Amino acid sequence: MQIFETSRLEFHTLSLADYSEFEIGNEPAWNGFTNPFKHLIEGPSPIGFLVSRVKKEPGIAEIGLILAVNKDKKEIVGSAGFKDFPNADGMIEIGYGIVPEMQNQGLGKELLLGMWKMISNNPKVKILRYVVNENNGPSLHIIRSLGFPEVGRQVDPEEGVEIIFDMPVKEFLKTSGL
């Protein structure tokens, strides 16, 4: 189901049936678009974690993973999702990915802006968070270009040292022009 769009992207949530297809090892039958780059099928994917999470808490399906579909070609070019519901402070953390074939075209930044604009409509969301490995130059460039300040660091056992960026929703909406 399409839930919102940006200039070049349509955003579609996964249905509970889509998660069920992934659980049995099948790619869902996409309605109105294709997946030529095999996003979520080949390479790193949060699907394994999300399938079990959606089974326990179906409501997370609405924000846990949202597909980014190129409007012109009707192809999945990436996805993004929020790692959980807003915490007690109203903080929500995003993760995202653009297929390698479509990187370096500004789609990552457009994807982030679209997702944050959408979630900023939720009155429970007060702080937008982005966490990125200190060696991920392209992602660091994007988040810094959006004016997000570094607020800390953490060590992830799998990812290594990560930099934490936070921005209040009100400031994001004001500075992003959305």
HELIX and SHEET records of a PDB file:
HELIX    1   1 LEU A   16  GLU A   23  1                                   8    
HELIX    2   2 ILE A   47  LYS A   56  1                                  10    
HELIX    3   3 PRO A   58  ILE A   60  5                                   3    
HELIX    4   4 ALA A   61  GLY A   64  1                                   4    
HELIX    5   5 PRO A  100  MET A  102  5                                   3    
HELIX    6   6 LEU A  107  ILE A  119  1                                  13    
HELIX    7   7 GLY A  137  SER A  145  1                                   9    
HELIX    8   8 VAL A  169  SER A  176  1                                   8    
SHEET    1   A 8 GLN A   2  GLU A   5  0                                        
SHEET    2   A 8 LEU A   9  THR A  13 -1                                        
SHEET    3   A 8 ILE A  66  ASN A  70 -1                                        
SHEET    4   A 8 GLU A  75  PHE A  82 -1                                        
SHEET    5   A 8 MET A  91  ILE A  98 -1                                        
SHEET    6   A 8 ILE A 127  ASN A 133  1                                        
SHEET    7   A 8 GLY A 160  PRO A 168 -1                                        
SHEET    8   A 8 GLU A 150  ASP A 156 -1                                        
END                                                                             
